[in-house]
Amino acid sequence: MPPFWDEKNKVFYRFSFEENEKKTKVYLTAYDGELNQIGESLVPQLIKKPAKHFAKDGQILDL
């Protein structure tokens, strides 16, 4: 999915996912302002492809 900017933390975030018939795994990757990867983590709370989302006041929100 496309990256989105978090103005408060000065980082880009990007969701990615793997789907199969039984399960969807969702990952969140963080990048600095020059798009160098800072880290990546599985988000076990998300069990399906994320909807549209954005960052506001340092939080990730969905539409």
C-alpha positions in Angstrom: 0.0 0.0 0.0 1.2 3.6 -0.5 3.2 5.3 2.2 1.7 8.1 4.3 3.4 10.9 6.2 3.2 11.4 10.0 3.9 15.1 10.5 4.3 14.9 14.3 6.9 12.1 14.3 8.4 13.1 10.9 8.2 9.5 9.5 6.4 7.8 6.7 4.4 4.7 7.4 3.3 1.9 5.0 1.0 -1.0 5.5 1.7 -4.3 3.6 0.0 -7.6 3.9 0.1 -11.3 2.9 -3.2 -13.1 2.2 -4.0 -16.7 1.8 -7.3 -18.7 2.1 -7.1 -18.9 5.9 -5.4 -15.8 7.2 -4.2 -12.3 6.4 -1.0 -11.0 8.0 -0.6 -7.2 8.2 2.7 -5.4 8.6 3.5 -1.8 9.4 6.8 -0.4 8.1 8.3 3.0 9.2 10.6 5.1 7.0 12.5 8.3 7.7 12.1 11.4 5.6 14.4 10.1 3.0 12.5 6.8 2.8 15.2 4.7 4.6 13.5 1.9 6.4 13.6 2.4 10.2 11.7 -0.8 11.2 8.9 -3.2 10.4 6.4 -5.0 12.7 3.6 -7.5 12.4 0.3 -5.9 13.5 -1.6 -8.9 15.0 -4.7 -6.8 15.8 -5.4 -6.3 12.1 -6.8 -9.5 10.5 -7.7 -8.1 7.1 -6.3 -5.7 4.5 -6.3 -2.2 6.0 -8.7 0.4 4.7 -7.7 3.9 3.7 -5.7 5.5 6.5 -3.7 8.6 7.5 -1.7 10.0 10.4 -2.9 12.8 12.6 -1.3 14.1 15.8 1.0 11.1 15.9 -1.7 8.5 15.5 -2.7 6.3 12.6 -6.4 6.6 11.8 -8.6 5.0 9.2 -11.4 6.6 7.1 
